[in-house]
Amino acid sequence: MLAAVPQPLLYARIDLVRLPGGEPAVIEVELTEPYLYLRCEPQAPASFAQALRELL
């Protein structure tokens, strides 16, 4: 799925569940996250800003 996106991504998440037969099924694809848990790690805001600079 993500290989189909032509641009580099800074964040992406694909949520899967197993169906009764055991096969995986995609239930959600996110390319943006409103809350990135930046308060949980002291270096996270600086790391995120650096990643944005490199991407842009």
C-alpha positions as CSV (number, residue, x, y, z in Angstrom):
1,M,0.0,0.0,0.0
2,L,2.7,2.5,1.0
3,A,4.8,1.7,-2.1
4,A,1.9,3.2,-4.2
5,V,2.5,6.6,-2.6
6,P,4.9,8.5,-4.9
7,Q,6.1,11.0,-2.3
8,P,8.3,10.1,0.8
9,L,6.2,9.9,3.9
10,L,7.1,11.2,7.3
11,Y,4.4,9.2,9.0
12,A,2.1,6.3,8.0
13,R,0.2,3.7,9.8
14,I,-1.8,0.7,8.6
15,D,-4.1,-1.0,11.0
16,L,-4.9,-4.7,10.4
17,V,-7.2,-7.2,12.0
18,R,-7.5,-11.0,11.5
19,L,-10.7,-12.2,9.9
20,P,-12.3,-15.4,11.3
21,G,-10.5,-17.4,8.6
22,G,-7.1,-16.0,9.8
23,E,-6.5,-13.7,6.8
24,P,-5.5,-10.1,7.5
25,A,-7.7,-7.3,6.6
26,V,-6.9,-3.6,6.4
27,I,-9.2,-1.5,8.6
28,E,-7.4,1.9,8.5
29,V,-4.7,3.7,6.7
30,E,-3.4,6.9,8.2
31,L,-1.0,9.3,6.6
32,T,-1.4,12.0,9.3
33,E,-1.7,11.8,13.0
34,P,-3.2,14.6,15.1
35,Y,-1.3,13.6,18.2
36,L,2.2,12.3,17.7
37,Y,3.0,11.7,21.4
38,L,5.6,14.5,21.3
39,R,5.2,15.1,25.1
40,C,6.2,11.5,25.9
41,E,9.9,11.8,24.9
42,P,11.9,15.0,25.6
43,Q,13.8,14.7,22.2
44,A,10.7,14.0,20.2
45,P,9.8,17.6,19.2
46,A,13.4,18.3,18.0
47,S,13.5,14.9,16.1
48,F,10.2,15.6,14.5
49,A,11.3,19.1,13.4
50,Q,14.5,17.7,12.0
51,A,12.6,15.1,10.0
52,L,10.3,17.8,8.6
53,R,13.3,19.9,7.6
54,E,14.9,16.9,5.8
55,L,11.6,16.0,4.1
56,L,10.9,19.5,2.9
